[in-house]
């Protein structure tokens, strides 16, 4: 699960860079699609981080 978390974080950072670059270049259609990808990857990052915390708590209780 830690690998998925790192992959999701990588894509969140990558898409935020794309959004900044496309906003600077003025391509509004690309910005809108990149924002959707950014939100999806951000959600995936949050979900995997929550799963990792659950696993960590479960391991501590054993």
C-alpha positions in Angstrom: 0.0 0.0 0.0 2.9 2.3 0.6 4.0 2.0 -3.0 0.5 3.0 -4.2 0.6 6.0 -1.9 3.9 7.2 -3.3 2.6 6.7 -6.9 -0.5 8.7 -6.1 1.6 11.4 -4.5 3.8 11.5 -7.6 0.8 12.0 -9.9 -0.7 14.7 -7.6 2.6 16.6 -7.9 2.9 16.0 -11.6 -0.6 17.2 -12.4 -0.3 20.2 -10.2 2.8 21.2 -12.3 0.8 20.6 -15.5 -2.0 22.8 -14.2 0.4 25.6 -13.3 2.1 25.4 -16.7 -1.1 25.2 -18.7 -2.6 28.1 -16.7 0.5 30.2 -17.5 0.2 29.3 -21.2 -3.5 30.1 -21.3 -4.9 26.7 -22.4 -8.2 26.7 -20.5 -9.5 23.4 -21.9 -6.4 21.5 -20.9 -6.5 23.1 -17.4 -10.0 21.9 -16.9 -9.2 18.3 -17.8 -6.0 18.4 -15.7 -8.0 19.7 -12.7 -10.2 16.6 -12.9 -7.2 14.3 -13.1 -5.6 16.2 -10.2 -8.7 15.8 -8.0 -9.0 12.1 -8.9 -5.3 11.5 -8.0 -5.6 13.6 -4.8 -8.6 11.5 -3.8 -6.6 8.3 -4.5 -3.7 9.7 -2.4 -6.0 10.5 0.5 -7.7 7.1 0.4 -4.3 5.2 0.3 -3.0 7.4 3.2 -6.1 6.5 5.3 -5.6 2.8 4.5 -2.0 3.0 5.6 -3.0 4.7 8.9 -5.6 1.9 9.5 -2.9 -0.8 8.9 -0.5 1.0 11.2 -3.1 1.2 14.0 -4.0 -2.4 13.4 -0.4 -3.5 13.7 0.1 -1.5 16.9 -2.9 -3.2 18.6 -1.6 -6.7 17.8 
